[in-house]
Amino acid sequence: MPRSLAVFEDFDPAGTQSFANAVTRFRERNIVLPQFNELRDPSALTPDLIEALDRVAADDADPVNLFRVHWFNTPGQSLPASVPDHIELPTELTGTDARIVVALGNRFPMIGAHKVLAAYACLVARLVTGRFDPTINRAVWPSTGNYARGGVAISKIMGCRGVAVLPEGMSRERFEWLDRWIEHPHDIIRTPGTEANVKEIYDECNRLEADESNVILNQFSEFSNHLGHYAVTGPALESVFRYTTSSRQARLAAFVSASGSAGTLGAGDYLKDTFGARIVAVEALEVPTMLYNGFGDHNIQGIGDKHVPLIHNVTNTDLIVGISDKATDRLDVAFNTSAGLRALERQGVNPELAASLTNLGYSSICNILAAIKTANHWKLDNNDMIVTVATDGSELYNSEREKVLRRDFPEGFDDSEAERVLTTHITGAITENVLDMDEANRNRIFNLGYFTWVEQQGIAIEDFERRRDQTWWDGLRPLIDNWDARIAEFNEATGARHRQ
């Protein structure tokens, strides 16, 4: 029987056993759920909540940290910032006149990556509509790394059991984190392969789904992932844009994001609706699925490939850009070594700004390179701004950096090597492997999803096809307000309160 997207039908969960069990669990553990509007604008958090946050470290497995699952965190401070932490990349680094601004995802709590927002959106939407029972169900988080960690963190502090499913070849730091957070070692499931081996993850989830107690929260097909970023990440980037420009001529020209699960691209839909910004989806050049119907393997950890996610609004995407993992591997070395910092300073980059590039992990570097390519391809000028996100920071890739140094720089990474890396991968960046999305290309890439979602995963063809129409996506937006109303009702039912 074909699977459908009926999970988005709104219904009243009152009276269902799963909803009653969830209310009891949350009452017992005094867990309060934040609404999406509170994560979108945490400036309205109450003084008692700020005081509670002040007593809890951002990486603690404490339910109050649900109220840190937003873009406005500042290291060492409990009070939300007035604008998300970000860096603007100078022309001396990018070689383009267009302004490129990067919001920092390693400010998110518990996992140091913005995927914890996607995990919260996916679980809370099911929980408050009676589709998840924390006393019975296990939350299964298929991922290439950060989403699985975010899901485990959200599961733990929301009083349920989380299962991480991710490729065995992901960075050592990801597995070390999971070892610290997961109580049952067999709840960490390593699938064959590395970053681009997404089908192997799906195969394992299909096996797990045979046990009805397992609920698969597949970031590639959970539209609450898309909606969470539309409702929270999009407005956060709007805040960054308004903060960084005062010129009436300034234009938000584009939003750039590696596709991965395509959840973050939902922020682009918000920015297009609000400013008319164009949406740029990025993939690894070694696995050019959207660009060339290609396949392969790559090391830009955080972006899975060889398929088109169900939640990717393909027919609203304006440009596809390919970035090589050779560039992200080697620039990570440059941004995290003294030789690289010296080379950046000789290039005219402010030392303080150069030091802040440690906030960029592999997919983050991928995003900035794609932003540079986008600016060059569209010939943008200093009245144009591109916004993008740094999904995570370089601290997740220390072990990978050691591998790259041994493989690519066996004689050492000195000043001349640093100069060569910067010249080759940034200032010498070309505009090849860029695809403008006309109607034919949009439909071609959209059609690629058929083989994953209809043939392999059993999505009903009618549900698959209706995603081609933008009015269908527009019809999803009210679900956020519905979920906020459900969250308010759920909190009222539990009677939970912030600690005094």
C-alpha positions as CSV (number, residue, x, y, z in Angstrom):
1,M,0.0,0.0,0.0
2,P,1.5,3.4,-1.0
3,R,2.6,5.7,1.8
4,S,0.9,9.1,1.9
5,L,1.6,12.5,3.3
6,A,-1.5,12.3,5.6
7,V,0.7,13.2,8.5
8,F,-0.1,16.8,7.7
9,E,-3.8,16.4,8.1
10,D,-4.8,18.3,11.2
11,F,-6.9,16.5,13.8
12,D,-7.8,16.7,17.4
13,P,-5.5,14.4,19.4
14,A,-7.5,14.9,22.7
15,G,-8.6,11.5,24.0
16,T,-6.0,9.5,22.2
17,Q,-3.9,7.4,24.5
18,S,-0.6,8.6,23.0
19,F,-1.5,12.2,23.7
20,A,-2.6,11.4,27.3
21,N,0.7,9.4,27.9
22,A,2.8,12.3,26.6
23,V,1.0,14.8,28.8
24,T,1.6,12.6,31.8
25,R,5.3,12.2,31.0
26,F,5.9,15.9,30.5
27,R,4.0,16.8,33.7
28,E,6.1,14.3,35.7
29,R,9.3,15.7,34.2
30,N,8.2,19.3,34.3
31,I,9.0,19.8,30.6
32,V,7.7,22.9,28.9
33,L,7.7,23.1,25.1
34,P,8.6,26.3,23.2
35,Q,6.4,27.5,20.5
36,F,7.8,28.2,17.0
37,N,7.1,31.9,17.5
38,E,9.2,31.9,20.6
39,L,12.1,30.3,18.7
40,R,11.6,32.8,15.9
41,D,11.8,35.8,18.3
42,P,13.3,34.8,21.7
43,S,13.4,38.4,22.8
44,A,10.0,37.9,24.4
45,L,11.2,35.1,26.7
46,T,10.0,35.8,30.3
47,P,12.4,36.8,33.1
48,D,11.8,33.6,35.0
49,L,12.8,31.6,31.9
50,I,15.9,33.7,31.4
51,E,16.8,33.1,35.1
52,A,16.3,29.3,34.6
53,L,18.5,29.4,31.5
54,D,21.2,31.2,33.5
55,R,21.4,28.2,35.8
56,V,21.8,25.7,33.0
57,A,24.8,25.2,30.7
58,A,23.9,25.3,27.0
59,D,25.2,21.7,26.5
60,D,23.4,20.1,29.4
61,A,20.7,17.5,28.9
62,D,18.1,19.7,30.5
63,P,14.6,20.4,29.2
64,V,15.0,24.2,29.7
65,N,17.6,24.1,26.8
66,L,14.7,23.6,24.4
67,F,14.3,27.4,24.7
68,R,17.9,27.7,23.3
69,V,17.0,26.0,20.1
70,H,17.2,29.2,18.1
71,W,19.7,31.4,16.2
72,F,20.0,34.1,18.8
73,N,22.4,32.4,21.2
74,T,25.6,34.2,22.3
75,P,28.5,32.2,23.8
76,G,28.5,32.5,27.6
77,Q,25.3,34.5,27.9
78,S,21.7,33.4,28.8
79,L,20.0,36.5,27.4
80,P,19.2,36.1,23.7
81,A,21.1,38.5,21.4
82,S,19.2,41.2,19.5
83,V,20.5,39.7,16.2
84,P,21.9,36.2,15.4
85,D,25.7,35.8,15.6
86,H,27.1,36.1,12.2
87,I,30.2,37.1,10.2
88,E,30.5,39.2,7.0
89,L,33.2,38.0,4.7
90,P,35.3,40.8,3.3
91,T,36.1,41.4,-0.4
92,E,39.8,40.7,0.4
93,L,38.7,37.1,1.1
94,T,35.9,36.5,-1.4
95,G,37.2,38.5,-4.4
96,T,33.7,39.7,-5.1
97,D,32.0,43.0,-4.5
98,A,28.8,41.4,-3.3
99,R,28.3,41.2,0.4
100,I,28.3,37.7,1.8
101,V,27.0,37.2,5.4
102,V,27.1,33.9,7.3
103,A,24.9,33.1,10.3
104,L,26.7,30.8,12.8
105,G,25.1,27.5,13.6
106,N,27.6,26.3,16.2
107,R,25.8,28.7,18.6
108,F,22.9,26.2,18.9
109,P,22.8,24.2,22.2
110,M,23.9,20.6,23.0
111,I,25.3,19.7,19.6
112,G,26.8,22.9,18.3
113,A,24.9,22.7,15.0
114,H,21.6,24.1,13.7
115,K,20.2,20.6,13.0
116,V,18.9,20.5,16.5
117,L,16.2,22.9,15.3
118,A,15.1,20.5,12.6
119,A,15.0,17.7,15.1
120,Y,12.8,19.7,17.5
121,A,10.5,20.7,14.7
122,C,10.1,17.1,13.6
123,L,9.4,15.6,17.0
124,V,7.3,18.3,18.5
125,A,4.9,18.4,15.5
126,R,4.2,14.7,16.0
127,L,4.1,14.8,19.8
128,V,1.4,17.5,20.2
129,T,-0.8,16.0,17.5
130,G,-0.9,12.6,19.2
131,R,1.4,10.9,16.7
132,F,4.2,10.1,19.1
133,D,4.0,8.4,22.5
134,P,7.2,9.0,24.5
135,T,6.3,6.2,26.9
136,I,6.3,3.6,24.1
137,N,7.8,4.9,20.9
138,R,11.5,5.1,20.0
139,A,12.4,8.1,17.9
140,V,14.6,7.0,15.0
141,W,16.8,9.7,13.5
142,P,18.3,8.8,10.1
143,S,21.1,11.2,9.2
144,T,24.6,11.8,8.0
145,G,25.5,13.1,11.4
146,N,24.2,16.3,12.9
147,Y,20.5,15.6,12.6
148,A,21.0,12.3,14.4
149,R,22.8,14.0,17.2
150,G,20.2,16.7,17.4
151,G,17.5,14.1,17.5
152,V,19.2,12.2,20.3
153,A,19.5,15.4,22.3
154,I,15.9,16.4,21.7
155,S,14.7,12.9,22.5
156,K,16.6,12.7,25.8
157,I,15.5,16.0,27.2
158,M,11.9,15.3,26.0
159,G,11.8,12.1,28.0
160,C,11.9,9.5,25.2
161,R,14.4,7.1,23.7
162,G,16.3,8.2,20.6
163,V,18.1,6.0,18.0
164,A,20.8,7.4,15.7
165,V,21.2,6.0,12.3
166,L,24.2,7.3,10.4
167,P,27.0,6.1,8.1
168,E,30.0,4.5,9.7
169,G,32.4,6.7,7.9
170,M,31.3,10.0,9.5
171,S,33.7,12.0,11.7
172,R,35.0,10.5,14.9
173,E,33.7,13.5,16.8
174,R,30.1,12.7,15.9
175,F,30.4,9.2,17.3
176,E,32.2,10.4,20.4
177,W,29.3,12.8,21.1
178,L,26.8,10.0,20.6
179,D,28.7,7.7,23.0
180,R,28.3,10.4,25.7
181,W,24.6,11.0,25.1
182,I,23.1,7.6,24.4
183,E,22.5,5.2,27.2
184,H,22.0,2.0,25.1
185,P,25.0,1.5,22.8
186,H,22.9,-0.5,20.3
187,D,20.9,2.7,19.8
188,I,23.8,3.9,17.6
189,I,23.4,2.2,14.3
190,R,26.3,2.5,11.8
191,T,25.3,2.0,8.2
192,P,27.7,1.2,5.4
193,G,29.5,3.9,3.6
194,T,30.0,7.6,4.1
195,E,28.3,10.9,3.3
196,A,26.6,10.0,0.1
197,N,25.3,6.6,1.2
198,V,21.8,7.8,2.0
199,K,19.9,4.8,0.5
200,E,21.7,2.5,3.0
201,I,20.3,4.6,5.8
202,Y,16.8,4.3,4.3
203,D,17.2,0.5,4.0
204,E,18.0,0.3,7.7
205,C,15.0,2.5,8.6
206,N,12.8,0.2,6.6
207,R,14.0,-2.7,8.7
208,L,13.5,-0.8,11.9
209,E,10.0,0.3,10.8
210,A,8.8,-3.3,11.0
211,D,8.8,-2.7,14.8
212,E,5.7,-0.5,15.3
213,S,7.3,1.0,18.4
214,N,9.9,2.7,16.2
215,V,8.9,6.1,14.7
216,I,11.1,7.1,11.8
217,L,11.7,10.9,11.8
218,N,13.3,11.0,8.4
219,Q,14.7,14.5,7.9
220,F,14.6,14.0,4.1
221,S,10.9,13.5,4.1
222,E,9.5,15.2,7.2
223,F,8.0,18.4,6.0
224,S,8.1,19.8,9.6
225,N,11.9,20.1,8.9
226,H,11.2,22.4,6.0
227,L,8.5,24.3,8.0
228,G,10.7,24.7,11.0
229,H,13.4,26.4,8.9
230,Y,10.8,28.5,7.1
231,A,9.3,29.7,10.4
232,V,12.5,30.1,12.4
233,T,15.7,30.2,10.3
234,G,14.1,32.4,7.6
235,P,13.1,35.2,10.0
236,A,16.5,34.9,11.8
237,L,18.3,35.6,8.5
238,E,15.9,38.5,7.8
239,S,17.0,39.9,11.1
240,V,20.7,39.6,10.0
241,F,19.9,41.2,6.7
242,R,18.1,44.2,8.3
243,Y,20.9,44.6,10.9
244,T,23.7,44.6,8.4
245,T,22.3,47.0,5.9
246,S,20.9,50.5,6.2
247,S,21.0,51.4,2.5
248,R,17.7,51.7,0.7
249,Q,19.6,50.3,-2.4
250,A,20.6,47.2,-0.6
251,R,19.1,44.0,-2.0
252,L,18.8,40.6,-0.5
253,A,19.9,38.9,-3.7
254,A,20.1,35.2,-2.7
255,F,20.0,32.6,0.0
256,V,22.6,29.8,-0.4
257,S,22.5,26.4,1.3
258,A,23.9,23.0,0.6
259,S,20.9,20.7,0.0
260,G,21.5,17.9,2.5
261,S,18.0,17.1,3.7
262,A,16.9,20.3,2.0
263,G,15.3,21.4,5.3
264,T,17.5,24.6,5.6
265,L,16.4,25.5,2.0
266,G,13.0,26.2,3.6
267,A,14.6,29.4,4.9
268,G,15.1,30.4,1.3
269,D,11.4,30.0,0.6
270,Y,10.7,32.4,3.4
271,L,13.3,34.9,2.1
272,K,11.9,34.6,-1.4
273,D,8.4,35.3,-0.1
274,T,9.6,38.3,1.9
275,F,12.3,39.9,-0.2
276,G,12.2,38.1,-3.6
277,A,15.6,36.6,-2.9
278,R,16.7,33.8,-5.2
279,I,17.3,30.3,-3.8
280,V,20.6,28.5,-4.5
281,A,21.0,24.8,-3.7
282,V,24.5,23.4,-3.4
283,E,25.8,19.9,-3.8
284,A,29.2,18.1,-3.8
285,L,30.8,18.1,-7.2
286,E,31.9,14.6,-6.6
287,V,28.2,13.5,-6.5
288,P,26.6,15.9,-9.0
289,T,23.0,14.5,-8.7
290,M,21.2,17.7,-9.6
291,L,23.8,19.1,-11.9
292,Y,24.4,16.1,-14.1
293,N,22.3,13.2,-12.8
294,G,25.6,12.0,-11.4
295,F,26.7,9.7,-8.5
296,G,29.8,8.9,-6.4
297,D,31.1,9.7,-3.0
298,H,32.4,12.8,-1.2
299,N,33.5,14.2,2.2
300,I,31.5,17.4,2.7
301,Q,30.0,16.0,5.8
302,G,26.5,17.2,6.5
303,I,25.1,17.0,2.9
304,G,23.9,13.6,1.8
305,D,23.5,12.9,-1.9
306,K,22.5,10.6,-4.8
307,H,18.9,11.5,-4.4
308,V,16.6,14.5,-4.2
309,P,14.9,14.9,-0.8
310,L,11.1,14.8,-0.7
311,I,11.1,18.1,1.2
312,H,13.2,20.0,-1.4
313,N,10.9,22.6,-3.1
314,V,12.7,22.0,-6.4
315,T,10.4,24.1,-8.6
316,N,11.1,27.2,-6.4
317,T,14.9,26.8,-6.7
318,D,16.8,29.2,-8.9
319,L,20.4,28.0,-9.2
320,I,22.4,24.8,-8.6
321,V,26.1,25.0,-7.6
322,G,28.6,22.2,-7.3
323,I,31.5,22.5,-4.9
324,S,34.4,20.0,-4.6
325,D,35.3,18.3,-1.3
326,K,38.9,19.0,-2.2
327,A,38.2,22.7,-1.6
328,T,36.4,22.2,1.7
329,D,39.0,19.7,3.0
330,R,41.9,22.0,2.2
331,L,40.3,25.3,3.2
332,D,39.4,23.7,6.6
333,V,43.2,23.2,7.0
334,A,43.9,26.8,6.0
335,F,41.3,28.3,8.4
336,N,42.6,26.2,11.3
337,T,46.4,26.5,11.1
338,S,48.9,29.3,11.8
339,A,50.2,29.1,8.2
340,G,46.7,29.7,6.9
341,L,46.0,32.6,9.2
342,R,49.3,34.2,8.1
343,A,48.3,33.8,4.5
344,L,44.9,35.3,5.1
345,E,46.5,38.3,6.9
346,R,48.9,38.8,3.9
347,Q,45.8,38.8,1.7
348,G,44.5,41.7,3.7
349,V,42.0,39.9,5.8
350,N,41.5,41.4,9.3
351,P,43.2,39.0,11.8
352,E,40.1,38.9,14.1
353,L,37.9,38.0,11.1
354,A,40.4,35.4,10.0
355,A,40.3,33.8,13.5
356,S,36.5,33.6,13.4
357,L,36.7,31.3,10.4
358,T,37.1,28.4,12.8
359,N,33.3,28.7,13.1
360,L,33.0,27.1,9.7
361,G,32.8,23.3,9.3
362,Y,32.9,21.5,6.0
363,S,29.4,22.2,4.8
364,S,29.7,25.8,6.0
365,I,32.8,26.3,3.8
366,C,30.9,24.7,1.0
367,N,28.2,27.3,1.5
368,I,30.5,30.3,1.4
369,L,32.3,28.9,-1.8
370,A,28.9,28.5,-3.4
371,A,28.0,32.1,-2.4
372,I,31.1,33.3,-4.1
373,K,30.3,31.4,-7.2
374,T,26.8,32.7,-7.1
375,A,28.0,36.3,-6.9
376,N,30.4,35.8,-9.8
377,H,27.8,34.0,-11.9
378,W,25.1,36.6,-11.5
379,K,27.7,39.5,-11.5
380,L,26.4,40.9,-8.2
381,D,27.7,44.2,-6.9
382,N,28.1,45.9,-3.5
383,N,24.4,46.7,-3.4
384,D,23.7,42.9,-3.4
385,M,23.8,40.7,-0.3
386,I,23.9,36.9,-0.2
387,V,23.1,35.2,3.1
388,T,24.0,31.7,4.0
389,V,24.5,29.6,7.1
390,A,27.4,27.9,8.9
391,T,25.7,24.6,9.8
392,D,28.4,23.7,12.3
393,G,32.0,24.6,13.3
394,S,35.5,23.2,12.6
395,E,35.6,21.6,16.0
396,L,33.7,18.6,14.6
397,Y,36.4,17.9,12.1
398,N,39.7,17.8,14.0
399,S,40.1,14.1,13.2
400,E,39.3,14.7,9.6
401,R,41.8,17.5,9.4
402,E,44.5,15.1,10.6
403,K,43.6,12.8,7.7
404,V,43.7,15.6,5.1
405,L,47.1,16.8,6.4
406,R,48.5,13.3,6.1
407,R,47.0,12.7,2.6
408,D,47.4,16.1,0.9
409,F,50.3,17.7,2.7
410,P,52.7,14.9,3.8
411,E,55.6,17.4,3.8
412,G,53.7,19.8,6.1
413,F,51.3,22.7,5.6
414,D,53.5,25.8,5.3
415,D,53.0,29.4,4.2
416,S,53.4,28.6,0.5
417,E,50.9,25.7,0.7
418,A,48.5,28.0,2.5
419,E,48.8,30.6,-0.3
420,R,48.2,28.0,-2.9
421,V,45.1,26.7,-1.2
422,L,43.6,30.1,-0.8
423,T,44.4,31.1,-4.4
424,T,43.2,27.8,-5.9
425,H,39.9,27.5,-4.0
426,I,38.8,31.1,-3.3
427,T,40.4,33.9,-5.2
428,G,40.8,31.6,-8.2
429,A,37.3,30.2,-8.0
430,I,35.6,29.8,-11.4
431,T,32.0,29.7,-12.3
432,E,31.9,26.2,-13.8
433,N,29.5,23.6,-12.5
434,V,26.7,26.2,-12.1
435,L,23.2,25.5,-13.4
436,D,20.4,28.1,-13.9
437,M,17.0,26.6,-13.1
438,D,14.7,27.2,-16.0
439,E,11.4,25.3,-16.2
440,A,13.0,22.4,-18.0
441,N,15.8,22.0,-15.4
442,R,13.4,22.3,-12.5
443,N,11.2,19.6,-13.9
444,R,14.2,17.4,-14.7
445,I,15.5,17.5,-11.1
446,F,12.0,17.2,-9.6
447,N,11.5,14.1,-11.7
448,L,14.7,12.5,-10.3
449,G,13.0,12.2,-7.0
450,Y,10.5,9.7,-8.4
451,F,13.0,6.9,-8.3
452,T,13.7,7.4,-4.5
453,W,10.3,8.3,-3.2
454,V,7.8,6.5,-5.4
455,E,9.7,3.4,-6.6
456,Q,11.9,2.8,-3.5
457,Q,10.0,4.4,-0.6
458,G,6.4,3.8,-1.7
459,I,5.1,7.4,-1.7
460,A,1.8,7.7,-3.5
461,I,2.4,9.1,-7.0
462,E,-0.4,11.7,-6.4
463,D,1.4,13.0,-3.2
464,F,4.7,13.1,-5.0
465,E,3.3,15.0,-8.0
466,R,1.4,17.6,-6.0
467,R,4.7,19.0,-4.6
468,R,5.4,20.4,-8.1
469,D,2.9,23.2,-7.6
470,Q,3.8,26.2,-5.4
471,T,0.3,26.5,-4.1
472,W,0.7,23.2,-2.3
473,W,3.8,24.5,-0.5
474,D,1.9,27.7,0.4
475,G,-0.8,25.5,1.9
476,L,1.7,24.0,4.3
477,R,2.5,27.4,6.0
478,P,-0.5,27.6,8.3
479,L,0.6,24.3,9.9
480,I,3.1,26.3,12.0
481,D,0.4,28.4,13.6
482,N,-1.7,25.2,14.2
483,W,1.3,23.5,15.8
484,D,1.9,26.6,18.0
485,A,-1.7,26.4,19.2
486,R,-1.3,22.7,19.9
487,I,1.9,23.4,21.8
488,A,0.1,26.0,24.0
489,E,-2.7,23.5,24.6
490,F,-0.2,20.8,25.4
491,N,1.6,23.0,27.9
492,E,-1.6,23.9,29.5
493,A,-2.6,20.2,29.8
494,T,0.7,19.3,31.5
495,G,0.7,22.2,33.8
496,A,4.5,22.3,33.6
497,R,6.2,25.5,34.6
498,H,9.7,26.8,34.4
499,R,11.8,26.2,37.5
500,Q,11.7,28.9,40.1
